[in-house]
Amino acid sequence: MLKSFTSRSTNIATTVSILGSFLLALAAYTFYIVYCYDITEKENQARIERFLEDYKALKPTRYSYVDVKRITNQLTERLGQEAYGTVFKGKLSSEIHVAMKILNSSKGDGEEFINEVGTMGKIHHVNVVLLVGFCADGSRRALVYEFLPNDSLEKFISAVDSNSFLDWEKLQDIALGIAKGIEYLHQGCDQQILHFDIKPHNILLDQNFNPKFFDFGLAKLCTKDQCVVSMTAARGAIGYIGPKVFSNFGKVSYKLDIYSFGILLLEMVGGNKNVDLNMETNSQIYFPEWIYNLLEEKEDLRVYVEDNGDATIAKKLAIVGLWCIQWHPIDHHSMKVVVQMLEGKTDKLIVPSNPFASMSSTRVNASMPARHLNQELEVITKSD
């Protein structure tokens, strides 16, 4: 009996000892994880502070997080969700409105913050959104931009999602403004700026529908004579990354921006998005190829655009877009040439070779949506 009791006591003591050791190890591990996170966060904050110290000469306004809450009226009016944060409307005064992007504290190591502040703070161009200031208050980070009332281009180029329709002359002006903005980023700055995320959602429109680049979180700075830059991960949105733009060993060039712009132009022409298409199972034609087939069959897009003047603009945008998405990046025009093509006459433009030659042969699909066919769209003409 005594021996049994002693054995039971020994087992209990052993169990308690093992459980105690486990809990002690768990507590130590938890402390280690928290400690490492704290160290990493402090290193990120220190890196950002060093960057901002060097950045003082550009004299952007630095706000505290208390200022951010005050400017946005406690984050009450939400404008949208971005990849790295949420955008709210705010006021610096009764007359000056701003857009405040609150960055996600759980994402990244501050690289997107440094990219945006370091890039946009150096750019002063009519086609780039003005960075008014920033907040770097511990782990809380925010970016303050000028407020543009007409939202993004994405709102106006989809015949399915949009309640408004921009006339073709205004679309041409927007396309030219975007092209000039990219040309400035590539060659007009002291350093070449590669945006790497050109898409309708990142093109904002001011009160006169002038386009301005937004969201430089993925941007990369390099010298003007640098042909390619190294990447540790893919950049850009699905549907806007050229199949041949990425070379081996994670290197990418400025031609990614050119390809993305070409897709954007074709979206403006077709009123359709170049995403979520499974070429093997989807019965609809790949819409850039649909546009190419129209031009190849000498339709000149007049089947879908009744006015001859509008059809001429649509044809120009389509041809330039197709040149930008040629299968081999070596065939892509520079943005300087693209700007010249958009400013020139349509009858001087040559339709490029078929960029879809490697794909299965398809014919024009008359069921493809075209923006002007949506009779419910309200036409917005050019402002005086």
Number of C-alpha atoms within 10 A of each C-alpha: 6 7 8 9 10 11 12 12 12 12 12 12 12 12 12 12 12 12 12 12 12 12 12 12 12 12 12 12 12 12 12 12 12 12 12 12 12 12 12 13 16 14 13 18 19 13 16 19 15 11 14 18 10 10 15 11 8 11 10 16 12 18 18 16 18 11 14 24 14 14 22 21 14 13 17 11 12 15 14 12 12 15 10 18 18 17 23 23 22 26 17 13 9 6 6 10 18 20 23 30 26 23 23 17 14 8 12 12 17 19 14 18 23 17 18 21 22 18 21 24 18 16 19 12 17 14 24 22 23 20 23 20 18 25 24 18 15 15 16 14 21 25 23 27 22 18 23 20 14 16 19 22 24 20 17 23 26 22 24 15 12 17 15 16 22 22 15 24 15 17 24 22 17 23 21 21 21 24 24 21 21 26 21 19 22 24 16 16 16 14 18 20 25 24 24 25 25 28 24 22 16 19 22 25 21 17 12 13 21 22 28 23 27 23 23 23 21 16 19 19 18 15 15 14 9 12 12 16 15 13 13 8 7 12 16 18 13 12 16 24 23 23 15 16 21 18 12 8 9 13 16 21 18 23 27 28 24 30 28 24 26 29 27 27 30 26 26 30 29 26 26 21 21 17 12 9 15 11 12 7 7 10 10 16 19 20 23 24 21 19 26 26 19 20 17 14 11 10 14 21 25 18 10 18 21 12 9 12 13 17 20 19 21 26 25 27 26 28 24 25 28 26 22 30 31 22 21 13 20 11 15 20 19 15 24 15 14 22 21 13 19 21 13 12 12 17 9 9 14 11 16 17 14 15 18 16 10 8 10 8 8 13 12 17 16 12 8 16 17 20 24 20 13 15 9 12 17 13 14 13 12 14 8 4
